[in-house]
Amino acid sequence: MDNLDDFIMTRPPTANRPLLGLTVLVVEDSRFACEAMRLLCLRSGARIRRADNLHHAHQHLKVYRPSVVIVDLGLPDGPGETLLEQLDRATPRVDVLLGTSGDADGAQRALAAGADGFLEKPVQSLAEFQQTILCHLPPERQPMGPRPLHEEFIRPDPVAFRDDLAHVVTVLSGTESDMHLDYLTQFLGGVARSASDKILGAAVDSLSDVRRNGGPVRPEIAKLAAVVQNRLNAVPPL
């Protein structure tokens, strides 16, 4: 397995591009959240590779070893913690291993699985993104001298938000099993937080509350589907 950084590092990191020369593998099923990560990497000088589930992440890792891996805890084919645990035990280990989630217990779960740090969704602050990675990098991989703190916040393209909503429509057309609904509420809850959409988030929370209390879920699913469709109608396709 090759370390992709050996091939792409042509210049050392700089104060303005502190992640120059690094490759970041983002394991994330949300297009909207991943677009934010892409912009953050672009501003920081890092290259990004994306896997939308655990299976594709393992395919990436068979080919190269990135220096940074960021893993969403809620993925369609299993919990992100399983990948964090595997990568934490791997030899050689990646330089920086991070978890990401919008769940209240996300940081605790990620660190318990072996992550070095955690990025709480929505991940929008350039300074926070850079610092979370840099504080876990070996000294020789960090930029020399003082580094300005960029108080820049990333705003992903709304088309990526539409892609996530279209994915939700497909999920809503499936079964109403507990596993299916677990994924739906986790995924759409994360999308709502990333997009700062309080109405969509409230609809997700309402479905979660009804499930928790053993109430009928179909009326809540119908309400959620209506909110999703309204959002799709408001964001024109390419």
Residue pairs with C-beta under 8 A, 6 or more apart in sequence:
1 61
1 62
1 63
1 64
1 65
2 63
2 64
2 65
3 64
3 65
3 67
4 23
4 47
4 64
4 65
4 66
5 21
5 22
5 23
5 66
5 67
8 21
8 23
8 47
9 20
9 21
10 21
11 20
11 21
12 20
12 21
12 143
12 144
13 19
13 20
13 21
13 22
13 45
13 141
13 142
13 143
14 20
14 45
14 143
15 143
15 145
15 146
15 147
15 148
16 148
17 44
17 45
17 143
18 44
18 45
18 130
18 134
18 142
18 143
18 147
19 41
19 44
19 45
19 46
19 68
19 130
19 133
19 134
20 44
20 45
20 46
21 45
21 46
21 141
22 45
22 46
22 47
22 66
22 67
22 68
22 133
22 141
23 46
23 47
23 48
23 49
23 64
23 66
23 67
23 68
24 37
24 41
24 46
24 47
24 48
24 49
24 66
24 67
24 68
24 69
24 70
24 133
25 48
25 49
25 50
25 51
25 57
25 60
25 61
25 66
25 68
25 69
25 70
26 34
26 37
26 38
26 48
26 49
26 50
26 51
26 70
27 50
27 51
27 52
27 53
27 54
27 56
27 57
27 69
27 70
27 71
27 72
27 75
27 80
27 83
28 34
28 37
28 50
28 51
28 52
28 70
28 72
28 100
29 52
29 53
29 72
29 74
29 75
29 76
29 187
30 72
30 164
30 187
30 190
30 191
30 194
31 160
31 161
31 163
31 164
31 167
32 156
32 160
32 161
32 163
32 164
32 191
32 194
32 195
33 72
33 100
33 121
33 122
33 123
33 156
33 190
33 191
33 194
34 50
34 52
34 160
35 156
35 157
35 160
36 122
36 123
36 124
36 154
36 156
36 194
37 48
37 50
37 70
37 123
38 48
38 50
39 154
39 156
40 123
40 126
40 129
40 130
40 154
41 47
41 48
42 48
43 126
43 150
43 152
43 154
44 126
44 129
44 130
44 133
46 68
49 60
49 66
51 57
51 59
51 60
52 75
52 76
53 75
53 76
53 77
54 75
54 77
54 78
54 80
54 82
54 83
55 77
57 71
57 83
58 83
60 66
61 87
65 92
65 94
66 94
67 94
67 95
67 96
67 137
67 141
68 94
68 95
68 96
68 97
68 98
68 133
69 83
69 87
69 94
69 96
69 97
69 98
70 98
70 99
70 100
70 119
71 80
71 83
71 84
71 87
71 97
71 98
71 99
71 100
71 110
71 115
72 80
72 99
72 100
72 101
72 190
73 79
73 80
73 81
73 99
73 100
73 101
73 103
73 106
73 109
73 110
74 80
74 101
74 103
74 183
74 186
74 187
74 190
76 183
76 187
80 99
80 101
80 110
80 113
81 99
81 109
81 110
81 112
81 113
82 113
84 97
84 99
84 110
84 113
84 114
84 115
85 113
85 114
87 93
87 94
87 97
87 114
88 97
88 113
88 114
88 115
89 114
95 136
95 137
95 138
95 141
96 116
96 117
96 133
96 136
96 137
97 114
97 115
97 116
98 110
98 115
98 116
98 117
98 118
98 119
98 132
98 133
98 136
99 106
99 107
99 109
99 110
99 111
99 113
99 115
99 117
99 118
99 119
100 106
100 110
100 118
100 119
100 120
100 121
100 123
101 107
101 109
101 110
101 118
101 120
101 121
101 190
102 120
102 121
102 122
102 189
102 190
102 193
102 194
103 109
103 186
106 118
106 120
107 118
107 120
110 118
111 117
111 118
116 136
117 132
117 135
117 136
118 132
119 128
119 129
119 132
121 190
121 193
121 194
122 193
122 194
122 195
122 196
123 129
123 154
123 194
124 153
124 154
124 155
125 151
125 152
125 153
125 154
126 150
126 151
126 152
126 153
126 154
127 149
127 150
127 151
127 152
130 150
134 142
156 194
158 235
159 235
159 237
159 238
161 191
161 195
161 231
161 235
162 231
162 232
162 235
162 237
164 187
164 191
165 191
165 228
165 231
165 232
165 235
166 232
167 187
168 184
168 187
168 188
168 191
168 228
169 225
169 228
169 229
169 232
171 180
171 183
171 184
171 187
172 184
172 221
172 224
172 225
172 228
174 180
176 217
176 218
176 221
181 207
181 211
181 217
184 207
185 204
185 207
185 208
185 211
188 200
188 204
188 224
188 228
189 201
189 204
189 205
189 208
191 197
191 200
192 198
192 200
192 201
192 204
193 201
197 231
199 227
200 227
200 228
200 231
203 220
203 223
203 224
203 227
204 224
206 220
206 223
206 224
207 217
207 220
207 221
207 223
207 224
210 216
210 217
210 220
211 217
